Amino acid sequence: MLARTFLFAVVLLFAAPAAMYAQQFKQRQQALSVAIKQAYQKKKITETEYQKLSREQEEIGYAIERAEGDSYLTAKEKNTIHAKLNRAEKRLRKYKTNREVY
């Protein structure tokens, strides 16, 4: 009985960091989605740019779901999601500051 309790505690100890990273990725993705919607409402980005960024957000969401499928985030999955989020943030900054006239 004591061995089972100890084993369960060890499993929870290793599962907690994976869940923490997943929450951070979800929060970053949600914050980025809100920023994209606000930029579109304020006419900082065009409709085409908005559609591209929205599609990219859907892909990021699918990547997070796939990574969480086995309840364990590998380093490769973390790096992939992190890179996708960074790329989306960079594209939003670029689109907001371009010199197109709307």
C-alpha positions in Angstrom: 0.0 0.0 0.0 2.8 2.4 0.9 4.6 1.6 -2.4 1.4 2.4 -4.4 1.0 5.7 -2.6 4.7 6.6 -3.2 4.4 5.6 -6.9 1.3 7.7 -7.2 3.0 10.7 -5.6 6.0 10.4 -8.0 3.7 10.2 -11.0 1.8 13.4 -9.9 5.2 15.1 -9.3 6.2 14.5 -12.9 2.8 15.2 -14.4 2.4 18.6 -12.7 5.1 20.5 -14.8 3.6 19.2 -18.0 0.2 20.5 -17.1 1.8 23.8 -16.1 3.4 24.3 -19.5 0.2 23.4 -21.2 -1.7 26.1 -19.2 1.0 28.7 -20.2 0.6 27.8 -23.9 -3.1 28.0 -23.7 -3.0 31.3 -21.9 -0.5 32.7 -24.4 -2.6 31.5 -27.3 -5.8 33.0 -25.9 -4.1 36.3 -25.2 -2.7 36.4 -28.8 -6.2 35.6 -30.1 -7.6 38.6 -28.2 -4.8 40.8 -29.4 -5.6 39.8 -33.0 -9.3 40.5 -32.6 -8.6 43.9 -31.1 -6.2 44.9 -33.8 -8.8 44.0 -36.4 -11.5 46.0 -34.6 -9.2 49.0 -34.4 -8.4 48.7 -38.1 -4.7 48.1 -37.5 -4.8 45.0 -39.7 -6.7 44.1 -42.9 -9.3 41.4 -43.2 -6.9 39.2 -45.2 -4.3 39.5 -42.4 -6.9 38.8 -39.8 -8.0 35.7 -41.7 -4.3 34.5 -41.9 -3.7 35.1 -38.3 -6.9 33.4 -37.2 -6.1 30.4 -39.3 -2.7 30.2 -37.7 -4.3 30.4 -34.2 -6.5 27.4 -35.1 -3.4 25.5 -36.1 -1.7 26.4 -32.8 -4.7 25.2 -30.9 -4.7 21.9 -32.7 -0.9 21.5 -32.0 -1.6 22.1 -28.3 -4.4 19.5 -28.3 -2.2 17.0 -30.1 0.6 17.5 -27.6 -1.7 17.2 -24.6 -3.2 14.0 -26.1 -0.9 11.7 -24.1 -0.7 14.0 -21.1 3.0 14.4 -21.5 4.8 17.3 -23.3 8.1 16.3 -24.8 10.8 18.9 -25.4 10.2 18.8 -29.1 6.4 19.4 -28.6 7.2 22.3 -26.3 9.7 23.8 -28.7 7.3 23.4 -31.6 4.4 25.1 -29.9 6.6 27.9 -28.5 8.0 28.5 -32.0 4.5 28.7 -33.5 3.4 31.2 -30.8 6.5 33.3 -31.3 6.0 33.3 -35.1 2.3 34.4 -34.7 3.3 37.2 -32.3 6.0 38.4 -34.7 3.6 38.4 -37.7 1.0 40.3 -35.7 3.6 43.0 -34.8 4.7 43.2 -38.5 1.1 43.4 -39.8 0.2 46.2 -37.2 3.1 48.4 -38.2 3.2 48.0 -42.0 2.5 51.1 -44.1 -0.5 50.0 -46.0 -3.4 52.4 -46.3 -6.7 50.8 -45.4 
